[in-house]
């Protein structure tokens, strides 16, 4: 990551992202100080098999909350079937 920050892009170019066929769970939250939610939204639209989930904060996914667990399990079940 530091190499990307110092010498160029961090993420692969859009053509490479659009070529990915793996199911992808993209999690974004509006209060992220480094990555605006618009980044998560854009990535989710650029990846052909992405699912965007909005979190209230990063702590929501680190906790034992039921909602994130249900989202993750639903994604994994769908990805496993694919």
C-alpha positions in Angstrom: 0.0 0.0 0.0 2.8 2.4 0.9 4.4 1.8 -2.5 1.1 2.7 -4.2 0.8 5.9 -2.1 4.3 7.0 -2.9 4.8 5.8 -6.5 1.4 5.6 -8.0 -2.0 4.0 -7.8 -3.1 1.8 -5.0 -5.9 -0.1 -6.7 -5.7 -1.9 -10.1 -6.8 0.1 -13.1 -10.5 0.1 -13.9 -10.0 -2.4 -16.8 -8.5 -4.9 -14.4 -11.2 -4.4 -11.8 -13.9 -4.9 -14.5 -12.2 -8.2 -15.5 -12.5 -9.7 -12.0 -15.3 -12.3 -11.9 -15.1 -13.3 -8.2 -18.0 -12.3 -6.0 -16.9 -9.4 -3.9 -18.4 -7.9 -0.8 -17.7 -4.2 -0.6 -18.3 -2.6 2.8 -18.4 1.2 3.2 -19.3 3.5 5.9 -20.0 7.3 5.7 -17.7 8.3 8.5 -14.5 6.7 7.1 -11.8 9.4 7.4 -9.6 7.9 4.7 -12.0 6.4 2.1 -15.1 8.4 1.3 -18.3 6.3 0.9 -18.3 7.3 -2.8 -15.1 5.1 -3.2 -17.0 2.0 -2.0 -19.9 2.9 -4.2 -17.7 3.3 -7.3 -15.8 0.1 -6.6 -19.0 -1.8 -6.2 -20.2 -0.5 -9.6 -16.9 -1.3 -11.3 -16.7 -4.9 -10.1 -19.1 -7.1 -12.1 -20.2 -9.3 -9.2 -20.0 -6.9 -6.2 -22.4 -6.4 -3.4 -22.3 -3.1 -1.5 -23.1 -3.0 2.1 -23.4 0.2 4.1 -22.1 0.0 7.7 -22.7 2.7 10.3 -19.0 2.5 11.3 -16.0 0.1 11.1 -16.8 -0.9 14.7 -20.1 -2.3 13.7 -18.3 -5.1 11.8 -15.9 -5.7 14.6 -18.7 -6.1 17.1 -20.9 -9.1 17.6 -23.8 -7.3 16.0 -26.4 -9.5 14.2 -26.8 -7.3 11.1 -23.2 -7.5 9.8 -23.1 -11.2 10.5 -26.3 -11.8 8.5 -25.0 -9.7 5.6 -21.7 -11.6 5.6 -23.4 -15.0 5.8 -25.8 -14.1 3.0 -22.9 -13.0 0.8 -20.9 -16.2 1.5 -23.9 -18.4 0.8 -24.5 -16.7 -2.5 -20.8 -16.8 -3.4 -20.5 -20.4 -2.5 -23.5 -21.3 -4.7 -21.9 -19.4 -7.7 
